[in-house]
């Protein structure tokens, strides 16, 4: 979040220098940059929570995150323009009526989305660099255990490379992998742990474990399928740990032909 706020300063300076929407003649450079900073911060206050909401909707519905967030922000620019028209300061009213505010609002939504995307990637790279330098590449960056596991529990399935990245409390085989932004949530029989890496890299470190990528953000071990597992109406398959993994519509036939799913 701090990176995003700092990024608004050079953006306001660039926009103030260009003077779009007829603001070039409204004063000198510092005055224009200051006014644009005020307007962009107002846009940020409204657009950033909207972006978080659309990202949460994408996770809950398991729809393509990029497309849903992009078109959601575009659609949200219409009511935002109305809000600014009604309660905006004099700087906002200089842009004209609703028709004048709409392009500005759309630009602000896309700008906030771009800055948030850049900040997420920057944070992920900085975290990866810090932990690789100071704590080693196998460090668990965050973990969420649903139930405590005894330290002397048998470590079945610990021969795969990915298991070396997990804490000693992670007992038993890896059931599934779920992508969460720049992280991968590793699901076990009794809980999960979150590590900083890409899903494709995590799948590669599963070595020879039989499994399949059922969705763009999920990989499931074949041994983790519940008895009689079949794709339900919601295109999900039950797992032995009680979770359900999504199955992409265009992957059902492929998974059945490969024998991963029953016909």
C-alpha contacts under 8 A as a table, 3 or more apart, distances in Angstrom:
res1	aa1	res2	aa2	distance
1	X	4	X	5.15
1	X	5	X	6.51
1	X	119	X	7.53
2	X	5	X	5.20
2	X	6	X	6.33
3	X	6	X	5.18
3	X	7	X	6.11
3	X	119	X	6.00
4	X	7	X	5.02
4	X	8	X	6.53
4	X	115	X	6.10
4	X	116	X	6.34
4	X	119	X	6.09
5	X	8	X	5.32
5	X	9	X	7.38
6	X	9	X	5.71
6	X	10	X	7.81
7	X	10	X	5.99
7	X	11	X	6.46
7	X	115	X	7.16
8	X	11	X	5.04
8	X	12	X	5.95
8	X	37	X	7.25
8	X	40	X	7.36
8	X	41	X	7.55
9	X	12	X	5.22
9	X	13	X	6.33
9	X	37	X	6.91
10	X	13	X	4.93
10	X	14	X	6.16
11	X	14	X	5.17
11	X	15	X	6.12
12	X	15	X	5.15
12	X	16	X	5.80
12	X	33	X	5.58
12	X	34	X	7.52
12	X	36	X	5.54
12	X	37	X	4.97
12	X	40	X	7.13
13	X	16	X	5.05
13	X	17	X	6.09
13	X	33	X	5.07
13	X	36	X	7.93
13	X	37	X	7.80
14	X	17	X	5.12
14	X	18	X	6.32
14	X	33	X	7.80
15	X	18	X	5.12
15	X	19	X	5.96
15	X	20	X	7.02
15	X	33	X	7.11
15	X	36	X	7.03
16	X	19	X	5.06
16	X	20	X	7.84
16	X	24	X	7.62
16	X	29	X	6.40
16	X	30	X	7.79
16	X	32	X	4.88
16	X	33	X	4.16
16	X	34	X	7.72
16	X	35	X	7.89
16	X	36	X	6.02
17	X	24	X	7.67
17	X	29	X	6.02
17	X	32	X	7.34
17	X	33	X	6.96
18	X	24	X	6.86
19	X	22	X	6.52
19	X	23	X	4.86
19	X	24	X	3.97
19	X	25	X	7.74
19	X	32	X	7.23
20	X	23	X	5.77
20	X	24	X	6.55
21	X	24	X	7.95
21	X	95	X	6.63
21	X	104	X	7.99
22	X	25	X	6.88
22	X	26	X	7.95
22	X	95	X	7.78
23	X	26	X	5.19
23	X	32	X	7.27
24	X	27	X	7.12
24	X	32	X	7.39
25	X	28	X	7.84
26	X	32	X	6.91
27	X	31	X	5.77
27	X	32	X	6.02
28	X	31	X	5.44
28	X	32	X	6.19
29	X	32	X	5.13
29	X	33	X	5.99
30	X	33	X	5.07
30	X	34	X	6.02
31	X	34	X	5.14
31	X	35	X	6.21
32	X	35	X	5.18
32	X	36	X	6.10
33	X	36	X	5.12
33	X	37	X	6.02
34	X	37	X	5.05
34	X	38	X	6.36
35	X	38	X	5.17
35	X	39	X	6.33
35	X	91	X	6.60
36	X	39	X	4.99
36	X	40	X	5.89
37	X	40	X	5.09
37	X	41	X	5.99
38	X	41	X	5.26
38	X	42	X	6.23
39	X	42	X	5.07
39	X	43	X	6.18
39	X	91	X	7.16
39	X	92	X	6.75
40	X	43	X	4.87
40	X	44	X	6.02
40	X	108	X	6.92
41	X	44	X	4.82
41	X	45	X	6.18
42	X	45	X	5.21
42	X	46	X	6.64
43	X	46	X	5.36
43	X	47	X	5.78
43	X	105	X	7.46
43	X	108	X	6.16
43	X	109	X	7.46
44	X	47	X	5.04
44	X	48	X	5.45
44	X	108	X	7.65
44	X	112	X	6.38
45	X	48	X	5.96
45	X	49	X	7.17
46	X	49	X	6.20
46	X	50	X	6.67
46	X	80	X	7.56
47	X	50	X	5.02
47	X	51	X	6.11
47	X	73	X	7.94
47	X	108	X	7.75
47	X	109	X	5.86
47	X	112	X	6.76
48	X	51	X	5.04
48	X	52	X	6.34
48	X	112	X	6.74
48	X	113	X	7.82
49	X	52	X	5.01
49	X	53	X	6.17
50	X	53	X	5.05
50	X	54	X	6.34
50	X	73	X	7.33
50	X	76	X	7.65
51	X	54	X	5.23
51	X	55	X	6.23
51	X	69	X	6.94
51	X	73	X	6.75
51	X	113	X	7.02
52	X	55	X	5.10
52	X	56	X	6.22
53	X	56	X	5.10
53	X	57	X	6.25
54	X	57	X	4.95
54	X	58	X	6.17
54	X	68	X	7.21
54	X	69	X	5.43
54	X	72	X	6.50
54	X	73	X	7.74
55	X	58	X	5.05
55	X	59	X	6.34
55	X	65	X	6.79
55	X	69	X	6.18
56	X	59	X	5.12
56	X	60	X	6.14
57	X	60	X	5.06
57	X	61	X	5.98
58	X	61	X	5.33
58	X	62	X	5.46
58	X	63	X	5.37
58	X	64	X	6.78
58	X	65	X	5.25
58	X	68	X	6.54
58	X	69	X	7.34
59	X	62	X	5.03
59	X	63	X	7.21
59	X	65	X	7.35
62	X	65	X	7.60
63	X	68	X	7.01
64	X	67	X	5.80
64	X	68	X	6.12
65	X	68	X	5.33
65	X	69	X	5.96
66	X	69	X	5.41
66	X	70	X	6.07
67	X	70	X	5.21
67	X	71	X	6.13
68	X	71	X	5.52
68	X	72	X	5.73
69	X	72	X	4.97
69	X	73	X	6.04
70	X	73	X	5.34
70	X	74	X	6.36
70	X	110	X	7.94
71	X	74	X	4.92
71	X	75	X	6.12
72	X	75	X	5.14
72	X	76	X	6.07
73	X	76	X	4.90
73	X	77	X	6.28
73	X	109	X	6.19
73	X	110	X	7.37
74	X	77	X	5.37
74	X	78	X	7.66
74	X	106	X	6.34
74	X	109	X	7.15
74	X	110	X	7.72
75	X	78	X	6.05
76	X	79	X	5.88
76	X	80	X	6.32
77	X	80	X	4.98
77	X	81	X	6.06
77	X	102	X	7.06
77	X	105	X	5.55
77	X	106	X	5.29
77	X	109	X	6.64
78	X	81	X	5.34
78	X	82	X	6.68
78	X	102	X	6.59
78	X	105	X	7.68
78	X	106	X	7.92
79	X	82	X	5.06
79	X	83	X	6.32
80	X	83	X	5.05
80	X	84	X	6.26
80	X	105	X	6.83
81	X	84	X	5.20
81	X	85	X	6.10
81	X	98	X	6.60
81	X	101	X	5.73
81	X	102	X	5.45
81	X	105	X	5.71
82	X	85	X	5.00
82	X	86	X	6.30
82	X	98	X	6.63
83	X	86	X	5.23
83	X	87	X	6.09
83	X	88	X	7.36
84	X	87	X	5.30
84	X	88	X	4.43
84	X	92	X	7.09
84	X	101	X	7.89
85	X	88	X	5.67
85	X	92	X	7.50
85	X	93	X	6.84
85	X	97	X	6.96
85	X	98	X	6.39
85	X	101	X	7.30
88	X	91	X	7.68
88	X	92	X	5.53
88	X	93	X	6.67
89	X	92	X	5.38
89	X	93	X	6.48
90	X	93	X	4.97
90	X	94	X	6.30
91	X	94	X	5.38
91	X	95	X	7.57
92	X	95	X	5.81
92	X	96	X	7.95
92	X	101	X	7.83
93	X	96	X	5.56
93	X	97	X	7.21
95	X	100	X	5.60
95	X	101	X	6.00
96	X	99	X	7.37
96	X	100	X	5.00
96	X	101	X	6.53
97	X	100	X	5.24
97	X	101	X	6.23
98	X	101	X	5.03
98	X	102	X	6.08
99	X	102	X	5.48
99	X	103	X	7.55
100	X	103	X	6.47
100	X	104	X	7.23
101	X	104	X	5.18
101	X	105	X	6.03
102	X	105	X	5.06
102	X	106	X	6.14
103	X	106	X	5.12
103	X	107	X	6.08
104	X	107	X	5.09
104	X	108	X	6.16
105	X	108	X	5.05
105	X	109	X	6.20
106	X	109	X	5.18
106	X	110	X	6.29
107	X	110	X	5.27
107	X	111	X	5.99
108	X	111	X	4.89
108	X	112	X	6.04
109	X	112	X	5.24
109	X	113	X	6.15
110	X	113	X	5.05
110	X	114	X	6.13
111	X	114	X	5.12
111	X	115	X	6.17
112	X	115	X	5.12
112	X	116	X	6.04
113	X	116	X	5.17
113	X	117	X	6.16
114	X	117	X	5.12
114	X	118	X	6.19
115	X	118	X	5.06
115	X	119	X	6.07
116	X	119	X	5.04
116	X	120	X	6.14
117	X	120	X	5.26
117	X	121	X	6.38
118	X	121	X	5.27
118	X	122	X	6.10
119	X	122	X	4.97
119	X	123	X	6.01
120	X	123	X	5.16
120	X	124	X	6.17
121	X	124	X	5.10
121	X	125	X	6.18
121	X	182	X	7.83
122	X	125	X	5.19
122	X	126	X	6.10
123	X	126	X	5.13
123	X	127	X	6.06
124	X	127	X	5.18
124	X	128	X	6.08
124	X	182	X	6.67
124	X	196	X	7.78
125	X	128	X	5.11
125	X	129	X	6.05
126	X	129	X	5.11
126	X	130	X	6.06
127	X	130	X	5.10
127	X	131	X	6.12
128	X	131	X	5.41
128	X	132	X	5.92
128	X	137	X	7.99
128	X	196	X	7.12
129	X	132	X	5.23
129	X	133	X	6.01
130	X	133	X	5.25
130	X	134	X	5.96
130	X	135	X	7.70
131	X	134	X	5.17
131	X	135	X	4.85
131	X	136	X	5.84
131	X	137	X	6.59
131	X	139	X	7.10
132	X	135	X	5.80
132	X	136	X	4.41
132	X	137	X	4.67
133	X	136	X	6.20
135	X	139	X	6.46
136	X	139	X	6.03
137	X	165	X	7.87
138	X	164	X	6.71
138	X	165	X	4.34
138	X	166	X	7.49
139	X	165	X	5.97
139	X	166	X	7.42
139	X	195	X	7.76
140	X	143	X	7.02
140	X	165	X	6.26
140	X	166	X	5.96
140	X	167	X	6.70
140	X	193	X	7.60
140	X	194	X	6.85
140	X	195	X	5.30
140	X	196	X	7.63
141	X	194	X	6.60
141	X	195	X	5.34
141	X	196	X	6.40
142	X	193	X	6.64
142	X	194	X	5.11
142	X	195	X	6.30
143	X	192	X	6.84
143	X	193	X	4.17
143	X	194	X	5.02
143	X	195	X	7.67
144	X	191	X	7.02
144	X	192	X	5.77
144	X	193	X	5.42
144	X	194	X	7.15
145	X	148	X	6.68
145	X	190	X	7.47
145	X	191	X	4.77
145	X	192	X	5.61
145	X	193	X	6.80
146	X	190	X	6.48
146	X	191	X	4.80
146	X	192	X	7.30
147	X	190	X	6.05
147	X	191	X	6.35
148	X	169	X	7.69
149	X	153	X	7.08
149	X	169	X	5.81
149	X	170	X	7.21
149	X	171	X	6.93
149	X	190	X	7.66
150	X	153	X	5.39
150	X	169	X	6.94
151	X	168	X	6.82
151	X	169	X	5.79
153	X	171	X	6.11
153	X	172	X	7.89
154	X	171	X	6.44
154	X	172	X	6.62
155	X	158	X	5.65
155	X	170	X	7.91
155	X	171	X	5.00
155	X	172	X	5.05
155	X	173	X	7.37
156	X	159	X	7.94
156	X	171	X	6.97
156	X	172	X	4.60
156	X	173	X	5.37
157	X	160	X	6.50
157	X	163	X	7.64
157	X	172	X	6.24
157	X	173	X	4.51
157	X	174	X	7.02
158	X	161	X	7.76
158	X	163	X	5.27
158	X	164	X	7.22
158	X	172	X	7.54
158	X	173	X	6.93
159	X	163	X	7.04
160	X	163	X	5.62
160	X	164	X	7.47
160	X	205	X	6.62
160	X	206	X	5.51
160	X	207	X	6.00
160	X	209	X	7.92
161	X	164	X	5.59
161	X	165	X	7.58
161	X	205	X	5.11
161	X	206	X	6.40
161	X	207	X	7.08
162	X	165	X	5.57
162	X	166	X	7.32
162	X	202	X	6.49
162	X	205	X	5.02
162	X	206	X	5.94
163	X	166	X	5.40
163	X	174	X	7.77
164	X	167	X	7.83
165	X	195	X	7.79
166	X	170	X	6.40
166	X	193	X	7.21
167	X	170	X	5.65
168	X	171	X	7.17
170	X	188	X	7.34
170	X	191	X	7.97
170	X	192	X	7.84
170	X	193	X	7.89
171	X	188	X	7.57
172	X	188	X	6.79
172	X	189	X	6.79
173	X	188	X	6.32
173	X	189	X	7.37
174	X	177	X	7.93
174	X	186	X	6.84
174	X	187	X	6.06
174	X	188	X	4.93
174	X	189	X	7.56
174	X	221	X	7.49
175	X	186	X	7.66
175	X	187	X	5.45
175	X	188	X	5.05
175	X	189	X	6.71
175	X	220	X	6.34
175	X	221	X	5.63
175	X	223	X	7.82
175	X	224	X	5.38
175	X	239	X	7.88
175	X	241	X	7.69
176	X	186	X	6.20
176	X	187	X	5.12
176	X	188	X	7.11
176	X	218	X	7.17
176	X	219	X	5.58
176	X	220	X	4.38
176	X	221	X	5.94
176	X	224	X	7.65
177	X	184	X	6.48
177	X	185	X	5.77
177	X	186	X	4.85
177	X	187	X	6.08
177	X	199	X	7.43
177	X	202	X	7.74
177	X	203	X	7.78
177	X	218	X	5.63
177	X	219	X	5.05
177	X	220	X	6.48
178	X	184	X	5.53
178	X	185	X	5.02
178	X	186	X	6.58
178	X	187	X	7.70
178	X	199	X	7.38
178	X	217	X	5.64
178	X	218	X	4.67
178	X	219	X	6.65
179	X	182	X	7.42
179	X	183	X	6.05
179	X	184	X	4.56
179	X	185	X	6.26
179	X	198	X	7.47
179	X	199	X	5.76
179	X	217	X	4.85
179	X	218	X	6.43
180	X	183	X	5.07
180	X	184	X	5.69
180	X	185	X	6.85
180	X	217	X	7.73
181	X	184	X	7.87
182	X	196	X	6.35
182	X	197	X	6.33
182	X	198	X	6.29
183	X	194	X	6.54
183	X	195	X	5.61
183	X	196	X	4.43
183	X	197	X	5.32
183	X	198	X	6.38
183	X	199	X	7.68
184	X	194	X	5.74
184	X	195	X	5.52
184	X	196	X	6.34
184	X	197	X	6.15
184	X	198	X	6.56
184	X	199	X	6.00
184	X	202	X	7.52
185	X	192	X	6.41
185	X	193	X	5.63
185	X	194	X	4.42
185	X	195	X	6.49
186	X	192	X	5.34
186	X	193	X	5.30
186	X	194	X	6.22
186	X	195	X	7.67
187	X	191	X	6.10
187	X	192	X	4.35
187	X	193	X	6.80
188	X	191	X	5.38
188	X	192	X	5.64
188	X	241	X	7.22
189	X	240	X	7.32
189	X	241	X	4.85
190	X	241	X	6.88
197	X	201	X	6.82
197	X	202	X	6.94
198	X	201	X	5.32
198	X	202	X	6.36
199	X	202	X	5.03
199	X	203	X	6.17
199	X	217	X	7.36
200	X	203	X	5.08
200	X	204	X	6.24
201	X	204	X	5.07
201	X	205	X	6.40
202	X	205	X	5.12
202	X	206	X	6.64
203	X	206	X	5.24
203	X	207	X	7.66
203	X	219	X	7.27
204	X	207	X	5.97
206	X	209	X	5.82
209	X	221	X	7.01
210	X	221	X	5.91
210	X	222	X	5.69
210	X	223	X	7.54
211	X	219	X	7.07
211	X	220	X	5.51
211	X	221	X	4.02
211	X	222	X	4.67
211	X	223	X	7.79
211	X	260	X	7.60
212	X	219	X	5.64
212	X	220	X	5.66
212	X	221	X	6.62
212	X	222	X	7.25
212	X	255	X	7.71
212	X	260	X	7.33
213	X	216	X	7.07
213	X	217	X	7.95
213	X	218	X	5.78
213	X	219	X	4.10
213	X	220	X	6.30
214	X	218	X	5.88
214	X	219	X	5.86
214	X	220	X	6.87
214	X	245	X	7.68
214	X	246	X	6.73
214	X	247	X	4.86
214	X	248	X	6.27
214	X	251	X	6.56
214	X	255	X	7.63
215	X	218	X	4.94
215	X	219	X	7.03
215	X	246	X	6.23
215	X	247	X	5.24
215	X	248	X	5.00
215	X	251	X	7.49
216	X	248	X	7.55
218	X	245	X	7.07
218	X	246	X	7.32
220	X	224	X	7.01
220	X	225	X	7.94
220	X	245	X	7.56
221	X	224	X	5.29
221	X	225	X	7.27
222	X	225	X	5.72
222	X	260	X	6.63
224	X	239	X	5.51
224	X	240	X	5.38
224	X	241	X	7.74
225	X	229	X	6.07
225	X	237	X	7.49
225	X	238	X	6.42
225	X	239	X	4.68
225	X	240	X	5.92
226	X	229	X	5.19
226	X	238	X	5.73
226	X	239	X	4.81
226	X	240	X	4.81
229	X	237	X	6.01
229	X	238	X	5.99
229	X	239	X	7.75
229	X	261	X	7.55
229	X	262	X	7.68
230	X	236	X	7.96
230	X	237	X	5.80
230	X	238	X	7.66
230	X	261	X	6.78
230	X	262	X	6.65
231	X	234	X	7.72
231	X	235	X	5.25
231	X	236	X	5.37
231	X	237	X	5.15
231	X	247	X	7.53
232	X	235	X	5.09
232	X	236	X	5.54
232	X	237	X	6.61
233	X	236	X	7.43
234	X	246	X	7.98
235	X	246	X	5.95
235	X	247	X	5.33
235	X	248	X	7.16
235	X	249	X	7.28
236	X	244	X	5.84
236	X	245	X	5.33
236	X	246	X	4.33
236	X	247	X	5.51
237	X	244	X	5.31
237	X	245	X	5.38
237	X	246	X	6.54
237	X	247	X	7.20
238	X	242	X	6.76
238	X	243	X	6.07
238	X	244	X	4.38
238	X	245	X	6.56
239	X	242	X	5.60
239	X	243	X	5.43
239	X	244	X	5.71
239	X	245	X	7.24
240	X	243	X	7.35
247	X	251	X	6.73
247	X	252	X	6.80
248	X	251	X	5.20
248	X	252	X	6.73
249	X	252	X	5.85
250	X	253	X	7.01
250	X	254	X	7.74
251	X	254	X	5.18
251	X	255	X	6.06
252	X	255	X	5.28
252	X	256	X	6.23
253	X	256	X	5.11
253	X	257	X	6.05
254	X	257	X	5.19
254	X	258	X	6.20
255	X	258	X	5.22
255	X	259	X	6.33
255	X	260	X	5.22
255	X	261	X	5.62
256	X	259	X	5.13
256	X	260	X	5.85
256	X	261	X	4.71
256	X	262	X	5.93
256	X	263	X	5.85
257	X	260	X	7.65
257	X	261	X	8.00
258	X	261	X	7.71
259	X	262	X	6.53
